């Protein structure tokens, strides 16, 4: 989940600064996305019917793989908790004309929005759900006695003294049970019975699907027996034996689910998807061919024609109701090595008025990527090995050597951008990661000599490095 900031609280400059914490370079692409995000907030404040006339300015990012195209879009979506989905254009052509329905990207967007809104609503009722869960847990650990009922109508009418004795006995048992219950409550709050095992009964998550269409389309239909017939089919219960802490979590989640209004969640999720949703279409260059009149080119152009109404603005039916795509922001991306944007059908070109070319990454950018971002690779491996009590330290000369090797391998073989750093770092630390649980030293200092000893023999050979790195 992102920071949950309101886009109105962030200026384009601040949005870029936030993305800078995770993505190095690519200033033009960041500016374009930041402006697009701010324009959404501006449109919300435009008065009257004119608001509906302002369409988002979709963005086409061009650049080699591994330079940050997807990460920029993903980070900006997380920044404001906007529904975000990434799809690959080639998924719609893998099986020719019967490939995946392009409408599926909108349904995926709504599902993502549902998860965001539901999580927010559950957070709002968390305290109430925790109290309800505690009462249910106490019912398992220290149940209260049940009042005895008359076995037949005559006992209820003529019971007399016997009923009074039963009632007095019940009151005494209830008082004792309540006292014991409060004692258990105090021990529960203090974590004194966390090691105890309890049997909890929770709703079964799985519900059967009606397979109206073939298997490829069942997941996209998402038709659910529970949604169709409501309470006609009672929910299945599942019994689990778990520890007290896990039981508390399970019961709290179930109680939170009971406290939220799913109809309101669905309505808010659809609104969010329509007004703030972002769909990232990757590998756009793979469907850019238009030459010839047969074979895969026809399929590519057909996919473009299918995409066109979605990007232009249309209504897609989902199980949560109709969803309009008029104000969804589309960000397309592709390497465009063998094709160019002008190879797309003219109508689709016109729906991506903002064109941004991302730059290839070199050694200097790799040095920054390794160390500067919040999620920098060096910091990730340090955190991983810290769990094994290994203090991993990288000297600046080691970072320089790693970045230089990554840049050199990218030049000599296929350029996969910053992804090359992942393969090199994994190769560099392979022995340490393998032996850390058993025999790793408490302190490991990685210097230039360490890097060269682990990698020089691999990087020296182009033929070998193309397979290993």
Buried (B, 14 or more C-beta within 10 A) or exposed (E): EBEEBEBEEBEBEBBBEBBBEBBBBBEBBBBBBBBBBBBBBEBBEEEEEEEEEBBBBBBBBBBBBBBBBBBBBBBBBBBBBBBBBBBBBBBBBEEEEEBBBBBBBBBBBBBBBBBBBBBBBBEEBBEEBBEBBBEBBBEBBBEEBEEEEBEEEEEEEEBEEEBEEBEEEBEEBBEEBEEBBEEBBEBBEEEEBEEBEBEBEBEEEEEEEEEEEEEEBBEBBEBEEEEEEEEEEEEEEEEEEBEBEBBBEBBBBBBBBEBBEBEEBBBBBBEBBBBBBBBBBBBBBBBBBBEEEEEEBBBBBBBBEBBBBBBBBBEBEBBBEEBBBBBBBBBBBBBBEEBEBEBBBEBBBEBBEBEBEBBBBBBEBBBBBBBBBEEBBBBEBBEBBEEBEBEBEBBEBBBBBBBBBBBBBBEBBEBBBBBBBBBBBEBBBEEBBEEBEEEBEEEBEBBBEBBBEBBEEBBEEEEEBEEEB
